[in-house]
Amino acid sequence: MNKNIEIEIELTNNNATVPSRKHDSDIGYDISSSVDALIPSKEVQLINTGFAINLPNQCAGFVLPRSGLASKHKITLINSPGLIDPGYTGELMVPLINHGSTDYQINIGDRIAQLVLINTNSVEFKIVENLPDTERSTGGFGSTD
């Protein structure tokens, strides 16, 4: 089950960054903006990421909100989760909505969403008495700066 999957990625502009994780145990890969953009209050803005990916068959990508951005600034995805099917190789765009009462500035390099890759292979669940302690343990909403 620890087999790495290779994902081809094309950087489509000079401000693009490869999605990355803050912690080795994280499932979500942070997606950053490749543009400066103002999201007016109560409006949606489509944000460029500056990259495109080629997912293998039996692998799906889900674009999810960042919990800290949502809970601290009321910025989230209008279509959460956004599904990336194998075969779509265009630039990933993130439709952010500002639920706040003031405009919100997105800058190049700001982490705006998370990419979670799902392999459709089967899994087995193993019942245990207690789960091990981890670096994050029960840290939840907004615990990853």
Backbone as CSV, one residue per row, in Angstrom:
resi,resn,N_x,N_y,N_z,CA_x,CA_y,CA_z,C_x,C_y,C_z
1,MET,0.816,-1.198,0.000,0.000,0.000,0.000,0.860,1.263,0.000
2,ASN,2.152,1.162,0.229,3.024,2.338,0.257,3.680,2.614,-1.091
3,LYS,3.105,2.123,-2.153,3.661,2.331,-3.486,3.390,3.768,-3.932
4,ASN,4.445,4.473,-4.332,4.269,5.831,-4.837,3.701,5.790,-6.241
5,ILE,2.837,6.761,-6.520,2.281,6.930,-7.853,2.962,8.143,-8.465
6,GLU,3.454,7.995,-9.669,4.105,9.114,-10.347,3.046,9.910,-11.102
7,ILE,2.995,11.221,-10.849,2.052,12.114,-11.510,2.861,13.095,-12.364
8,GLU,2.564,13.126,-13.648,3.211,14.093,-14.534,2.586,15.461,-14.304
9,ILE,3.451,16.498,-14.242,2.977,17.863,-14.009,3.670,18.794,-14.993
10,GLU,2.883,19.711,-15.539,3.408,20.736,-16.444,3.190,22.093,-15.784
11,LEU,4.273,22.856,-15.643,4.158,24.216,-15.112,3.835,25.126,-16.291
12,THR,2.694,25.805,-16.229,2.204,26.567,-17.370,2.544,28.050,-17.303
13,ASN,3.101,28.509,-16.191,3.612,29.883,-16.141,4.759,29.973,-15.138
14,ASN,5.475,31.076,-15.151,6.692,31.232,-14.337,6.429,31.341,-12.845
15,ASN,5.193,31.606,-12.431,4.876,31.739,-11.014,4.326,30.453,-10.405
16,ALA,4.243,29.407,-11.190,3.665,28.145,-10.732,4.583,27.457,-9.730
17,THR,3.966,26.757,-8.790,4.715,25.911,-7.860,4.102,24.520,-7.861
18,VAL,4.929,23.533,-7.664,4.473,22.152,-7.585,3.740,21.971,-6.260
19,PRO,2.561,21.359,-6.265,1.859,21.110,-4.995,2.760,20.360,-4.021
20,SER,2.658,20.738,-2.736,3.534,20.126,-1.731,2.798,19.976,-0.407
21,ARG,3.368,19.135,0.452,2.812,18.892,1.786,3.707,19.544,2.831
22,LYS,3.107,20.024,3.918,3.874,20.597,5.022,4.427,19.507,5.941
23,HIS,3.672,18.429,6.100,4.066,17.321,6.979,4.047,16.026,6.169
24,ASP,4.976,15.131,6.462,5.032,13.855,5.751,3.737,13.068,5.873
25,SER,3.015,13.237,6.982,1.781,12.480,7.191,0.559,13.135,6.553
26,ASP,0.708,14.338,5.973,-0.420,15.018,5.339,-0.884,14.254,4.102
27,ILE,-2.176,14.247,3.879,-2.767,13.649,2.686,-2.925,14.698,1.602
28,GLY,-3.256,15.921,1.992,-3.479,17.000,1.043,-2.187,17.689,0.637
29,TYR,-2.062,17.979,-0.663,-0.936,18.730,-1.217,-1.410,20.162,-1.425
30,ASP,-0.726,21.126,-0.810,-1.123,22.522,-0.935,-0.988,22.999,-2.371
31,ILE,-2.021,23.677,-2.844,-2.035,24.313,-4.159,-1.887,25.805,-3.933
32,SER,-0.970,26.423,-4.664,-0.713,27.858,-4.517,-1.199,28.623,-5.739
33,SER,-1.502,29.885,-5.507,-1.904,30.770,-6.599,-0.682,31.158,-7.418
34,SER,-0.866,31.252,-8.725,0.221,31.725,-9.586,-0.036,33.158,-10.051
35,VAL,-1.068,33.784,-9.478,-1.433,35.153,-9.848,-1.813,35.948,-8.599
36,ASP,-1.719,37.265,-8.708,-2.310,38.151,-7.714,-3.766,38.340,-8.104
37,ALA,-4.668,38.258,-7.144,-6.087,38.418,-7.451,-6.824,38.966,-6.243
38,LEU,-7.761,39.841,-6.486,-8.632,40.362,-5.439,-9.966,39.642,-5.545
39,ILE,-10.425,39.081,-4.431,-11.727,38.429,-4.404,-12.683,39.365,-3.667
40,PRO,-13.554,40.030,-4.400,-14.499,40.937,-3.750,-15.434,40.188,-2.795
41,SER,-15.887,40.875,-1.786,-16.833,40.310,-0.837,-18.043,39.735,-1.567
42,LYS,-18.425,38.530,-1.169,-19.613,37.832,-1.688,-19.506,37.450,-3.164
43,GLU,-18.295,37.431,-3.721,-18.125,37.078,-5.127,-17.182,35.888,-5.283
44,VAL,-17.180,35.333,-6.505,-16.321,34.204,-6.870,-15.251,34.697,-7.824
45,GLN,-14.046,34.212,-7.632,-12.937,34.531,-8.539,-12.253,33.217,-8.905
46,LEU,-12.025,33.001,-10.187,-11.327,31.811,-10.660,-9.826,32.101,-10.614
47,ILE,-9.090,31.332,-9.815,-7.678,31.586,-9.555,-6.812,30.588,-10.327
48,ASN,-5.845,31.113,-11.073,-4.891,30.278,-11.809,-3.900,29.636,-10.839
49,THR,-3.593,28.372,-11.098,-2.561,27.687,-10.315,-1.239,27.609,-11.066
50,GLY,-1.292,27.727,-12.385,-0.070,27.678,-13.176,0.458,26.279,-13.409
51,PHE,-0.369,25.252,-13.169,0.090,23.895,-13.474,-1.058,23.037,-13.986
52,ALA,-0.676,22.009,-14.707,-1.597,20.992,-15.204,-1.002,19.637,-14.842
53,ILE,-1.871,18.650,-14.592,-1.390,17.314,-14.227,-2.020,16.273,-15.137
54,ASN,-1.339,15.146,-15.230,-1.826,14.000,-15.991,-1.998,12.848,-15.009
55,LEU,-3.238,12.611,-14.606,-3.508,11.547,-13.639,-3.592,10.195,-14.338
56,PRO,-3.030,9.167,-13.720,-3.153,7.832,-14.309,-4.586,7.312,-14.158
57,ASN,-4.936,6.308,-14.974,-6.241,5.670,-14.821,-6.389,5.158,-13.399
58,GLN,-7.593,5.125,-12.906,-7.938,4.687,-11.555,-7.407,5.624,-10.485
59,CYS,-7.145,6.872,-10.852,-6.704,7.877,-9.880,-7.543,9.126,-10.134
60,ALA,-8.090,9.676,-9.059,-8.871,10.903,-9.163,-8.234,11.961,-8.284
61,GLY,-8.352,13.197,-8.684,-7.874,14.307,-7.880,-9.058,15.091,-7.345
62,PHE,-9.011,15.435,-6.073,-10.048,16.258,-5.464,-9.405,17.541,-4.968
63,VAL,-9.958,18.675,-5.368,-9.494,19.969,-4.897,-10.409,20.370,-3.747
64,LEU,-9.809,20.589,-2.597,-10.552,20.873,-1.367,-10.130,22.219,-0.790
65,PRO,-11.007,22.830,0.012,-10.635,24.090,0.663,-9.545,23.871,1.711
66,ARG,-8.842,24.921,2.037,-7.919,24.899,3.174,-8.719,25.346,4.388
67,SER,-8.691,24.560,5.444,-9.529,24.840,6.601,-9.195,26.179,7.255
68,GLY,-7.920,26.530,7.321,-7.542,27.806,7.932,-8.028,28.995,7.128
69,LEU,-7.935,28.924,5.808,-8.412,30.002,4.944,-9.926,30.166,5.098
70,ALA,-10.620,29.058,5.207,-12.076,29.106,5.362,-12.478,29.632,6.735
71,SER,-11.868,29.105,7.795,-12.295,29.488,9.148,-11.795,30.863,9.561
72,LYS,-10.638,31.279,9.072,-10.086,32.581,9.470,-10.525,33.725,8.563
73,HIS,-10.741,33.432,7.257,-11.004,34.517,6.300,-12.291,34.329,5.491
74,LYS,-13.000,33.217,5.715,-14.257,32.934,5.007,-14.064,32.777,3.498
75,ILE,-12.893,32.264,3.110,-12.575,31.996,1.708,-12.598,30.484,1.518
76,THR,-13.406,30.010,0.571,-13.519,28.580,0.336,-13.804,28.333,-1.143
77,LEU,-13.941,27.078,-1.519,-14.250,26.730,-2.906,-15.752,26.742,-3.124
78,ILE,-16.182,27.279,-4.243,-17.603,27.316,-4.563,-18.102,25.927,-4.959
79,ASN,-17.233,25.062,-5.454,-17.629,23.729,-5.924,-16.890,22.633,-5.160
80,SER,-16.865,22.721,-3.865,-16.070,21.787,-3.083,-16.793,20.462,-2.896
81,PRO,-16.147,19.354,-3.176,-14.818,19.263,-3.767,-14.880,19.377,-5.280
82,GLY,-13.816,19.862,-5.847,-13.676,19.877,-7.296,-13.006,18.585,-7.727
83,LEU,-13.579,17.923,-8.692,-13.066,16.632,-9.149,-12.221,16.803,-10.402
84,ILE,-11.035,16.197,-10.389,-10.174,16.130,-11.567,-10.150,14.676,-12.013
85,ASP,-10.679,14.431,-13.182,-10.704,13.077,-13.727,-9.424,12.798,-14.492
86,PRO,-9.030,11.498,-14.573,-7.944,11.150,-15.479,-8.334,11.590,-16.887
87,GLY,-7.402,12.076,-17.614,-7.694,12.529,-18.965,-7.820,14.040,-19.071
88,TYR,-8.139,14.744,-17.955,-8.153,16.209,-18.004,-6.725,16.687,-17.777
89,THR,-6.170,17.383,-18.746,-4.782,17.832,-18.637,-4.650,19.333,-18.819
90,GLY,-5.746,20.062,-18.627,-5.677,21.516,-18.686,-5.183,22.090,-17.362
91,GLU,-4.935,23.396,-17.353,-4.494,24.061,-16.124,-5.556,23.908,-15.035
92,LEU,-5.114,23.606,-13.831,-6.038,23.564,-12.703,-6.387,24.990,-12.311
93,MET,-7.668,25.248,-12.217,-8.181,26.545,-11.804,-8.981,26.319,-10.523
94,VAL,-8.892,27.249,-9.594,-9.568,27.101,-8.313,-10.604,28.218,-8.174
95,PRO,-11.905,27.868,-8.161,-12.949,28.878,-8.013,-13.190,29.192,-6.528
96,LEU,-12.604,30.292,-6.064,-12.740,30.679,-4.655,-13.906,31.645,-4.487
97,ILE,-14.631,31.490,-3.388,-15.702,32.409,-3.039,-15.357,33.080,-1.713
98,ASN,-15.636,34.354,-1.645,-15.385,35.153,-0.440,-16.721,35.334,0.275
99,HIS,-16.904,34.588,1.355,-18.120,34.709,2.158,-18.021,35.862,3.155
100,GLY,-16.879,36.524,3.219,-16.666,37.607,4.168,-17.311,38.910,3.722
101,SER,-17.238,39.899,4.609,-17.845,41.206,4.327,-16.841,42.199,3.744
102,THR,-15.569,41.792,3.625,-14.555,42.659,3.018,-13.841,41.911,1.904
103,ASP,-13.274,42.660,0.970,-12.512,42.059,-0.123,-11.302,41.322,0.449
104,TYR,-10.834,40.303,-0.271,-9.686,39.520,0.189,-8.657,39.442,-0.926
105,GLN,-7.410,39.749,-0.587,-6.315,39.748,-1.561,-5.592,38.407,-1.551
106,ILE,-5.496,37.795,-2.725,-4.685,36.593,-2.939,-3.415,37.055,-3.644
107,ASN,-2.275,36.595,-3.160,-0.993,36.946,-3.776,-0.343,35.709,-4.384
108,ILE,0.536,35.941,-5.337,1.296,34.844,-5.942,1.981,34.052,-4.820
109,GLY,1.816,32.746,-4.856,2.437,31.878,-3.858,1.565,31.567,-2.660
110,ASP,0.439,32.276,-2.483,-0.467,31.964,-1.369,-1.073,30.581,-1.576
111,ARG,-1.125,29.815,-0.501,-1.769,28.503,-0.544,-3.283,28.720,-0.533
112,ILE,-3.959,28.234,-1.569,-5.379,28.539,-1.727,-6.294,27.319,-1.653
113,ALA,-5.755,26.131,-1.771,-6.566,24.914,-1.758,-5.643,23.727,-1.510
114,GLN,-6.244,22.546,-1.458,-5.484,21.318,-1.292,-5.880,20.334,-2.385
115,LEU,-4.904,19.574,-2.837,-5.146,18.508,-3.800,-5.000,17.174,-3.076
116,VAL,-6.059,16.377,-3.132,-6.033,15.035,-2.555,-6.223,14.053,-3.702
117,LEU,-5.309,13.111,-3.798,-5.360,12.109,-4.858,-5.931,10.816,-4.294
118,ILE,-6.880,10.262,-5.005,-7.548,9.045,-4.558,-7.293,7.952,-5.584
119,ASN,-6.721,6.847,-5.114,-6.536,5.669,-5.943,-7.724,4.761,-5.685
120,THR,-8.287,4.195,-6.715,-9.506,3.409,-6.540,-9.247,1.948,-6.169
121,ASN,-8.016,1.626,-5.772,-7.742,0.275,-5.278,-8.501,0.049,-3.978
122,SER,-8.784,-1.197,-3.652,-9.488,-1.532,-2.419,-8.571,-1.394,-1.213
123,VAL,-9.181,-1.181,-0.050,-8.439,-1.116,1.210,-9.084,-2.083,2.201
124,GLU,-8.346,-2.417,3.231,-8.875,-3.222,4.319,-8.723,-2.419,5.603
125,PHE,-9.753,-2.428,6.461,-9.696,-1.733,7.740,-9.320,-2.722,8.826
126,LYS,-8.414,-2.301,9.708,-7.931,-3.129,10.809,-8.318,-2.447,12.116
127,ILE,-9.080,-3.116,12.956,-9.503,-2.556,14.236,-8.344,-2.661,15.226
128,VAL,-8.052,-1.530,15.925,-7.007,-1.484,16.947,-7.601,-0.872,18.208
129,GLU,-6.943,-1.093,19.338,-7.408,-0.530,20.618,-7.239,0.982,20.655
130,ASN,-6.065,1.465,20.224,-5.773,2.899,20.225,-4.937,3.235,18.998
131,LEU,-5.143,4.435,18.486,-4.316,4.905,17.383,-3.041,5.515,17.944
132,PRO,-1.924,5.447,17.221,-0.667,6.006,17.731,-0.705,7.541,17.755
133,ASP,0.084,8.136,18.658,0.246,9.582,18.666,1.032,9.981,17.428
134,THR,0.684,11.139,16.875,1.387,11.658,15.707,1.805,13.093,15.966
135,GLU,2.575,13.648,15.043,3.014,15.040,15.165,1.812,15.981,15.277
136,ARG,0.763,15.700,14.536,-0.427,16.566,14.521,-1.485,16.105,15.506
137,SER,-1.536,14.819,15.811,-2.565,14.233,16.666,-3.949,14.774,16.326
138,THR,-4.586,15.488,17.263,-5.945,15.955,17.027,-6.017,17.397,16.565
139,GLY,-4.877,18.023,16.198,-4.892,19.405,15.671,-5.738,19.426,14.413
140,GLY,-6.739,20.287,14.375,-7.672,20.297,13.263,-7.663,21.593,12.490
141,PHE,-8.810,22.222,12.414,-9.019,23.414,11.592,-7.925,24.449,11.806
142,GLY,-7.217,24.757,10.741,-6.224,25.828,10.781,-4.959,25.499,11.559
143,SER,-4.717,24.205,11.840,-3.540,23.869,12.649,-2.238,23.875,11.837
144,THR,-2.334,23.855,10.502,-1.141,23.916,9.658,-1.035,25.318,9.100
145,ASP,-0.043,26.065,9.560,0.110,27.449,9.092,0.721,27.508,7.723
